[in-house]
Amino acid sequence: MSATTAQAHTFEVREDNFEAEVLQASLTTPILVDFWATWCGPCKTLGPMLEKLAAEYNGAFRLGKVDVDKSQQLAGMFGIRSIPTVMLVKDGQILDGFAGALPEGQLREFLSRHQVLPLDGAALEDSTEAQAPESPEETINRLQQAIAAAPDQAELKLDLALALMRAGQADAAQAELTSLPANLATDGRAVRLRSQLDLARALQGAPSLPELQQRVQADGTDWAARDLLGVRLLLEDDAAAGLDQFLAILERARDWNEGQAKKRLLAAFATLDDAELVGRYRRRMASLVF
């Protein structure tokens, strides 16, 4: 990839060109907006990968770079709470996004999920074969090596804590989270991880998923089993089914265990990235509470 090729598909986003270069331009070409800063360690990893993909995809999308220190108004408009954060804008709307420095394989998966594909079909086939998704263990090893090489970049420790949680290593994730400096302890991803850990702790010594399902099927008012079933489903990637369990308790036994169902819902909302799902269940919760 030459610098000229990368520059052809990458541009700086500012308040004065956002309307034309991002919103209007996204009506014809998807725009990937990268919020970054010069002092951000993970940004230095993610940025070059995004620029490489922008060049390789050869116009299938354009990469807009927002320096959050220079364009604080834009960062505020998007609700950016941590960097790097990437948003995909398509047809004038924010379609999806993610926070943190994803590995290249997951970046390709993110793009393909939204039908953003290299214009050359052969290039897609070659890149898919060359870039297998990174396993949880590989992610952890990569981040541990990066921390060893740059121990002063605390953002990497937050990335490691998140990776450990995704790998099911809750205790190790908690240890990394506890060691974060104060400025990162309130980062949006750290707040989300804290909620995930609180939910994970509820499952210590809990029955298996099939056993909990059997208990709820046998007795729909077994609130303890329904509560744990909701937590298991939520953490095992069936968020809607988990939220339904908490709503069932809220509807029929609102005050059970000092209103735990409402607390579970609020904690769950803090862990989920699906804004549409969260909004739908917030409305359902509000209809039961108020």
C-alpha positions as a LaTeX table, in Angstrom:
\begin{tabular}{lrrr}
\hline
Residue & $x$ (\AA) & $y$ (\AA) & $z$ (\AA) \\
\hline
Met1 & 0.00 & 0.00 & 0.00 \\
Ser2 & 1.46 & 3.33 & $-1.06$ \\
Ala3 & 0.93 & 6.50 & 0.91 \\
Thr4 & $-0.77$ & 8.03 & $-2.13$ \\
Thr5 & $-3.29$ & 5.17 & $-2.34$ \\
Ala6 & $-4.13$ & 5.44 & 1.34 \\
Gln7 & $-4.54$ & 9.22 & 1.14 \\
Ala8 & $-6.95$ & 8.89 & $-1.79$ \\
His9 & $-9.50$ & 7.19 & 0.47 \\
Thr10 & $-8.70$ & 8.89 & 3.81 \\
Phe11 & $-9.51$ & 12.46 & 4.83 \\
Glu12 & $-9.67$ & 14.69 & 7.90 \\
Val13 & $-13.12$ & 15.39 & 9.32 \\
Arg14 & $-13.77$ & 18.77 & 10.92 \\
Glu15 & $-16.88$ & 20.69 & 11.96 \\
Asp16 & $-16.76$ & 22.73 & 8.74 \\
Asn17 & $-16.73$ & 19.74 & 6.36 \\
Phe18 & $-18.75$ & 17.18 & 8.34 \\
Glu19 & $-22.07$ & 17.88 & 6.63 \\
Ala20 & $-20.70$ & 17.61 & 3.09 \\
Glu21 & $-17.90$ & 15.04 & 3.47 \\
Val22 & $-19.62$ & 12.66 & 5.87 \\
Leu23 & $-23.42$ & 12.99 & 5.92 \\
Gln24 & $-23.97$ & 13.94 & 2.29 \\
Ala25 & $-21.14$ & 11.78 & 0.95 \\
Ser26 & $-22.47$ & 8.73 & 2.84 \\
Leu27 & $-25.57$ & 8.79 & 0.60 \\
Thr28 & $-23.40$ & 7.30 & $-2.14$ \\
Thr29 & $-20.35$ & 5.83 & $-0.31$ \\
Pro30 & $-20.17$ & 4.48 & 3.27 \\
Ile31 & $-17.96$ & 6.62 & 5.55 \\
Leu32 & $-16.01$ & 5.05 & 8.40 \\
Val33 & $-15.34$ & 7.77 & 10.99 \\
Asp34 & $-12.32$ & 7.18 & 13.25 \\
Phe35 & $-12.21$ & 9.28 & 16.45 \\
Trp36 & $-8.61$ & 9.41 & 17.63 \\
Ala37 & $-5.95$ & 11.57 & 19.33 \\
Thr38 & $-2.20$ & 11.88 & 19.06 \\
Trp39 & $-1.70$ & 10.80 & 22.69 \\
Cys40 & $-3.85$ & 7.65 & 22.39 \\
Gly41 & $-1.77$ & 4.46 & 22.28 \\
Pro42 & $-4.42$ & 2.09 & 20.83 \\
Cys43 & $-5.19$ & 4.72 & 18.16 \\
Lys44 & $-1.66$ & 4.26 & 16.85 \\
Thr45 & $-2.43$ & 0.58 & 16.33 \\
Leu46 & $-5.91$ & 0.96 & 14.88 \\
Gly47 & $-5.33$ & 3.96 & 12.61 \\
Pro48 & $-2.80$ & 2.36 & 10.25 \\
Met49 & $-4.96$ & $-0.76$ & 9.94 \\
Leu50 & $-7.99$ & 1.32 & 8.98 \\
Glu51 & $-5.94$ & 3.27 & 6.43 \\
Lys52 & $-4.62$ & 0.01 & 4.98 \\
Leu53 & $-8.16$ & $-1.35$ & 4.61 \\
Ala54 & $-9.42$ & 1.91 & 3.07 \\
Ala55 & $-6.73$ & 1.58 & 0.40 \\
Glu56 & $-7.31$ & $-2.13$ & $-0.12$ \\
Tyr57 & $-11.09$ & $-1.74$ & $-0.42$ \\
Asn58 & $-10.32$ & 0.86 & $-3.10$ \\
Gly59 & $-13.30$ & 3.17 & $-2.66$ \\
Ala60 & $-15.85$ & 0.74 & $-1.19$ \\
Phe61 & $-15.75$ & 3.08 & 1.81 \\
Arg62 & $-13.90$ & 6.26 & 2.76 \\
Leu63 & $-12.12$ & 6.77 & 6.06 \\
Gly64 & $-12.76$ & 10.03 & 7.89 \\
Lys65 & $-10.34$ & 10.87 & 10.72 \\
Val66 & $-11.53$ & 13.05 & 13.62 \\
Asp67 & $-8.85$ & 14.37 & 15.98 \\
Val68 & $-10.95$ & 14.73 & 19.14 \\
Asp69 & $-8.65$ & 17.42 & 20.55 \\
Lys70 & $-9.15$ & 19.59 & 17.46 \\
Ser71 & $-12.84$ & 18.79 & 16.93 \\
Gln72 & $-14.33$ & 18.52 & 20.40 \\
Gln73 & $-17.75$ & 19.58 & 19.15 \\
Leu74 & $-17.93$ & 16.61 & 16.77 \\
Ala75 & $-16.79$ & 14.22 & 19.48 \\
Gly76 & $-19.50$ & 15.58 & 21.75 \\
Met77 & $-22.15$ & 15.29 & 19.04 \\
Phe78 & $-21.34$ & 11.59 & 18.60 \\
Gly79 & $-21.24$ & 11.03 & 22.38 \\
Ile80 & $-17.64$ & 9.79 & 22.27 \\
Arg81 & $-16.58$ & 8.62 & 25.74 \\
Ser82 & $-13.39$ & 6.75 & 24.87 \\
Ile83 & $-10.98$ & 6.50 & 21.99 \\
Pro84 & $-10.41$ & 5.02 & 19.58 \\
Thr85 & $-14.08$ & 4.86 & 18.64 \\
Val86 & $-15.20$ & 4.12 & 15.08 \\
Met87 & $-18.63$ & 4.86 & 13.58 \\
Leu88 & $-19.99$ & 3.65 & 10.24 \\
Val89 & $-22.16$ & 6.27 & 8.52 \\
Lys90 & $-24.30$ & 5.11 & 5.61 \\
Asp91 & $-27.21$ & 6.82 & 3.83 \\
Gly92 & $-26.80$ & 9.81 & 6.12 \\
Gln93 & $-27.27$ & 7.76 & 9.31 \\
Ile94 & $-24.97$ & 6.19 & 11.93 \\
Leu95 & $-25.35$ & 2.50 & 11.13 \\
Asp96 & $-23.03$ & 0.89 & 13.69 \\
Gly97 & $-19.79$ & 1.41 & 15.59 \\
Phe98 & $-17.28$ & 0.01 & 18.03 \\
Ala99 & $-14.77$ & 1.18 & 20.62 \\
Gly100 & $-11.19$ & $-0.02$ & 21.02 \\
Ala101 & $-8.49$ & $-1.29$ & 18.68 \\
Leu102 & $-9.95$ & $-4.38$ & 17.03 \\
Pro103 & $-7.61$ & $-6.79$ & 15.22 \\
Glu104 & $-7.68$ & $-6.69$ & 11.43 \\
Gly105 & $-9.76$ & $-9.84$ & 11.08 \\
Gln106 & $-12.54$ & $-8.38$ & 13.21 \\
Leu107 & $-12.38$ & $-5.09$ & 11.28 \\
Arg108 & $-13.00$ & $-7.03$ & 8.07 \\
Glu109 & $-15.88$ & $-8.88$ & 9.71 \\
Phe110 & $-17.39$ & $-5.57$ & 10.88 \\
Leu111 & $-17.28$ & $-4.17$ & 7.34 \\
Ser112 & $-18.62$ & $-7.30$ & 5.66 \\
Arg113 & $-21.48$ & $-7.47$ & 8.18 \\
His114 & $-22.70$ & $-4.20$ & 6.71 \\
Gln115 & $-22.11$ & $-5.20$ & 3.09 \\
Val116 & $-18.98$ & $-3.07$ & 2.78 \\
Leu117 & $-16.81$ & $-5.28$ & 0.58 \\
Pro118 & $-13.67$ & $-4.75$ & $-1.51$ \\
Leu119 & $-14.61$ & $-3.65$ & $-5.01$ \\
Asp120 & $-12.39$ & $-6.44$ & $-6.36$ \\
Gly121 & $-14.00$ & $-9.79$ & $-5.48$ \\
Ala122 & $-10.67$ & $-11.61$ & $-5.79$ \\
Ala123 & $-9.16$ & $-9.26$ & $-3.23$ \\
Leu124 & $-11.96$ & $-10.16$ & $-0.82$ \\
Glu125 & $-11.30$ & $-13.89$ & $-1.21$ \\
Asp126 & $-7.56$ & $-13.46$ & $-0.74$ \\
Ser127 & $-7.90$ & $-11.18$ & 2.30 \\
Thr128 & $-10.46$ & $-13.46$ & 3.96 \\
Glu129 & $-8.12$ & $-16.43$ & 3.65 \\
Ala130 & $-5.11$ & $-14.42$ & 4.83 \\
Gln131 & $-6.80$ & $-12.86$ & 7.86 \\
Ala132 & $-8.37$ & $-15.49$ & 10.08 \\
Pro133 & $-10.26$ & $-14.05$ & 13.07 \\
Glu134 & $-8.08$ & $-13.59$ & 16.13 \\
Ser135 & $-8.89$ & $-16.02$ & 18.94 \\
Pro136 & $-9.49$ & $-14.69$ & 22.49 \\
Glu137 & $-6.17$ & $-16.17$ & 23.59 \\
Glu138 & $-4.34$ & $-14.51$ & 20.69 \\
Thr139 & $-5.92$ & $-11.17$ & 21.58 \\
Ile140 & $-4.81$ & $-11.50$ & 25.20 \\
Asn141 & $-1.26$ & $-12.46$ & 24.19 \\
Arg142 & $-1.04$ & $-9.58$ & 21.72 \\
Leu143 & $-2.20$ & $-7.05$ & 24.31 \\
Gln144 & 0.10 & $-8.44$ & 27.02 \\
Gln145 & 3.06 & $-8.06$ & 24.65 \\
Ala146 & 1.97 & $-4.52$ & 23.77 \\
Ile147 & 1.75 & $-3.61$ & 27.47 \\
Ala148 & 5.21 & $-5.05$ & 28.10 \\
Ala149 & 6.57 & $-2.89$ & 25.27 \\
Ala150 & 4.68 & 0.26 & 26.36 \\
Pro151 & 3.77 & $-0.05$ & 30.07 \\
Asp152 & 2.85 & 3.63 & 30.33 \\
Gln153 & $-0.07$ & 3.29 & 27.88 \\
Ala154 & $-2.88$ & 2.59 & 30.32 \\
Glu155 & $-5.45$ & 2.32 & 27.52 \\
Leu156 & $-3.91$ & $-1.02$ & 26.60 \\
Lys157 & $-4.70$ & $-2.32$ & 30.09 \\
Leu158 & $-8.35$ & $-1.47$ & 29.58 \\
Asp159 & $-8.28$ & $-3.31$ & 26.25 \\
Leu160 & $-6.72$ & $-6.29$ & 28.04 \\
Ala161 & $-9.39$ & $-6.24$ & 30.76 \\
Leu162 & $-12.09$ & $-6.33$ & 28.07 \\
Ala163 & $-10.34$ & $-9.16$ & 26.23 \\
Leu164 & $-10.02$ & $-11.18$ & 29.44 \\
Met165 & $-13.73$ & $-10.77$ & 30.11 \\
Arg166 & $-14.59$ & $-11.91$ & 26.58 \\
Ala167 & $-12.43$ & $-14.99$ & 27.20 \\
Gly168 & $-14.37$ & $-15.77$ & 30.39 \\
Gln169 & $-11.52$ & $-14.83$ & 32.75 \\
Ala170 & $-13.59$ & $-12.63$ & 35.05 \\
Asp171 & $-11.13$ & $-12.58$ & 37.97 \\
Ala172 & $-8.24$ & $-11.53$ & 35.75 \\
Ala173 & $-10.43$ & $-8.90$ & 34.09 \\
Gln174 & $-11.38$ & $-7.55$ & 37.52 \\
Ala175 & $-7.70$ & $-7.31$ & 38.51 \\
Glu176 & $-6.87$ & $-5.29$ & 35.38 \\
Leu177 & $-9.93$ & $-3.08$ & 35.87 \\
Thr178 & $-8.96$ & $-2.35$ & 39.48 \\
Ser179 & $-5.45$ & $-1.32$ & 38.40 \\
Leu180 & $-6.65$ & 1.31 & 35.91 \\
Pro181 & $-5.76$ & 4.95 & 36.63 \\
Ala182 & $-8.56$ & 7.28 & 37.71 \\
Asn183 & $-8.96$ & 8.88 & 34.29 \\
Leu184 & $-9.83$ & 5.52 & 32.73 \\
Ala185 & $-11.93$ & 4.18 & 35.60 \\
Thr186 & $-14.87$ & 6.29 & 34.35 \\
Asp187 & $-14.31$ & 5.46 & 30.68 \\
Gly188 & $-17.48$ & 4.17 & 29.04 \\
Arg189 & $-15.92$ & 0.78 & 28.31 \\
Ala190 & $-14.72$ & 0.47 & 31.92 \\
Val191 & $-18.20$ & 1.26 & 33.23 \\
Arg192 & $-19.65$ & $-1.37$ & 30.90 \\
Leu193 & $-17.08$ & $-3.95$ & 31.99 \\
Arg194 & $-17.83$ & $-3.25$ & 35.65 \\
Ser195 & $-21.49$ & $-4.04$ & 35.01 \\
Gln196 & $-20.53$ & $-7.24$ & 33.17 \\
Leu197 & $-18.37$ & $-8.33$ & 36.09 \\
Asp198 & $-21.20$ & $-7.64$ & 38.55 \\
Leu199 & $-23.46$ & $-9.88$ & 36.48 \\
Ala200 & $-20.77$ & $-12.57$ & 36.13 \\
Arg201 & $-20.29$ & $-12.67$ & 39.92 \\
Ala202 & $-23.99$ & $-13.50$ & 40.29 \\
Leu203 & $-23.33$ & $-16.78$ & 38.47 \\
Gln204 & $-20.63$ & $-18.04$ & 40.82 \\
Gly205 & $-21.85$ & $-21.47$ & 41.93 \\
Ala206 & $-25.08$ & $-21.08$ & 39.94 \\
Pro207 & $-26.81$ & $-24.04$ & 38.23 \\
Ser208 & $-26.25$ & $-24.74$ & 34.53 \\
Leu209 & $-28.39$ & $-23.20$ & 31.81 \\
Pro210 & $-30.44$ & $-26.40$ & 31.17 \\
Glu211 & $-31.10$ & $-26.85$ & 34.89 \\
Leu212 & $-32.30$ & $-23.27$ & 35.26 \\
Gln213 & $-34.53$ & $-23.63$ & 32.21 \\
Gln214 & $-36.06$ & $-26.78$ & 33.68 \\
Arg215 & $-36.70$ & $-25.06$ & 37.01 \\
Val216 & $-38.43$ & $-22.11$ & 35.36 \\
Gln217 & $-40.49$ & $-24.41$ & 33.15 \\
Ala218 & $-41.59$ & $-26.41$ & 36.20 \\
Asp219 & $-42.37$ & $-23.31$ & 38.30 \\
Gly220 & $-42.79$ & $-19.96$ & 36.60 \\
Thr221 & $-42.69$ & $-18.22$ & 39.98 \\
Asp222 & $-39.24$ & $-19.55$ & 40.89 \\
Trp223 & $-37.88$ & $-16.00$ & 40.78 \\
Ala224 & $-34.37$ & $-16.95$ & 41.88 \\
Ala225 & $-34.05$ & $-19.44$ & 39.01 \\
Arg226 & $-35.59$ & $-16.99$ & 36.54 \\
Asp227 & $-33.18$ & $-14.27$ & 37.69 \\
Leu228 & $-30.11$ & $-16.50$ & 37.23 \\
Leu229 & $-31.48$ & $-17.76$ & 33.91 \\
Gly230 & $-31.69$ & $-14.15$ & 32.73 \\
Val231 & $-28.10$ & $-13.49$ & 33.73 \\
Arg232 & $-26.87$ & $-16.66$ & 32.00 \\
Leu233 & $-28.72$ & $-15.87$ & 28.78 \\
Leu234 & $-27.48$ & $-12.29$ & 28.82 \\
Leu235 & $-23.83$ & $-13.29$ & 29.25 \\
Glu236 & $-24.12$ & $-16.18$ & 26.80 \\
Asp237 & $-25.12$ & $-13.92$ & 23.89 \\
Asp238 & $-28.92$ & $-14.23$ & 23.99 \\
Ala239 & $-29.52$ & $-10.74$ & 25.34 \\
Ala240 & $-33.19$ & $-10.40$ & 24.39 \\
Ala241 & $-34.11$ & $-13.72$ & 26.05 \\
Gly242 & $-32.22$ & $-12.69$ & 29.19 \\
Leu243 & $-33.95$ & $-9.32$ & 29.35 \\
Asp244 & $-37.30$ & $-11.07$ & 28.94 \\
Gln245 & $-36.64$ & $-13.03$ & 32.13 \\
Phe246 & $-35.99$ & $-9.86$ & 34.12 \\
Leu247 & $-39.12$ & $-8.22$ & 32.67 \\
Ala248 & $-41.19$ & $-11.25$ & 33.68 \\
Ile249 & $-40.03$ & $-10.84$ & 37.28 \\
Leu250 & $-40.62$ & $-7.07$ & 37.17 \\
Glu251 & $-44.15$ & $-7.58$ & 35.86 \\
Arg252 & $-45.22$ & $-10.24$ & 38.35 \\
Ala253 & $-42.99$ & $-9.72$ & 41.40 \\
Arg254 & $-41.64$ & $-6.18$ & 41.18 \\
Asp255 & $-40.46$ & $-6.06$ & 44.80 \\
Trp256 & $-38.81$ & $-9.49$ & 44.84 \\
Asn257 & $-35.38$ & $-9.37$ & 46.46 \\
Glu258 & $-35.58$ & $-5.59$ & 46.95 \\
Gly259 & $-36.42$ & $-4.86$ & 43.32 \\
Gln260 & $-33.58$ & $-6.90$ & 41.87 \\
Ala261 & $-35.21$ & $-7.28$ & 38.45 \\
Lys262 & $-35.05$ & $-3.54$ & 37.83 \\
Lys263 & $-31.42$ & $-3.47$ & 38.99 \\
Arg264 & $-30.59$ & $-6.35$ & 36.63 \\
Leu265 & $-32.20$ & $-4.54$ & 33.71 \\
Leu266 & $-30.27$ & $-1.34$ & 34.36 \\
Ala267 & $-27.01$ & $-3.29$ & 34.68 \\
Ala268 & $-27.79$ & $-5.16$ & 31.47 \\
Phe269 & $-28.49$ & $-1.94$ & 29.57 \\
Ala270 & $-25.04$ & $-0.71$ & 30.59 \\
Thr271 & $-23.37$ & $-3.78$ & 29.05 \\
Leu272 & $-25.12$ & $-3.87$ & 25.67 \\
Asp273 & $-23.97$ & $-2.15$ & 22.48 \\
Asp274 & $-27.26$ & $-2.65$ & 20.60 \\
Ala275 & $-28.91$ & 0.76 & 21.00 \\
Glu276 & $-32.13$ & $-0.36$ & 19.30 \\
Leu277 & $-32.49$ & $-3.38$ & 21.61 \\
Val278 & $-31.74$ & $-1.32$ & 24.71 \\
Gly279 & $-34.21$ & 1.38 & 23.68 \\
Arg280 & $-36.96$ & $-1.17$ & 23.10 \\
Tyr281 & $-36.48$ & $-2.84$ & 26.47 \\
Arg282 & $-36.12$ & 0.48 & 28.30 \\
Arg283 & $-39.57$ & 1.41 & 27.03 \\
Arg284 & $-40.99$ & $-1.93$ & 28.14 \\
Met285 & $-39.41$ & $-1.51$ & 31.57 \\
Ala286 & $-40.79$ & 2.03 & 31.88 \\
Ser287 & $-44.30$ & 0.81 & 31.01 \\
Leu288 & $-44.12$ & $-1.60$ & 33.97 \\
Val289 & $-42.47$ & 0.74 & 36.47 \\
Phe290 & $-44.46$ & 3.93 & 35.85 \\
\hline
\end{tabular}
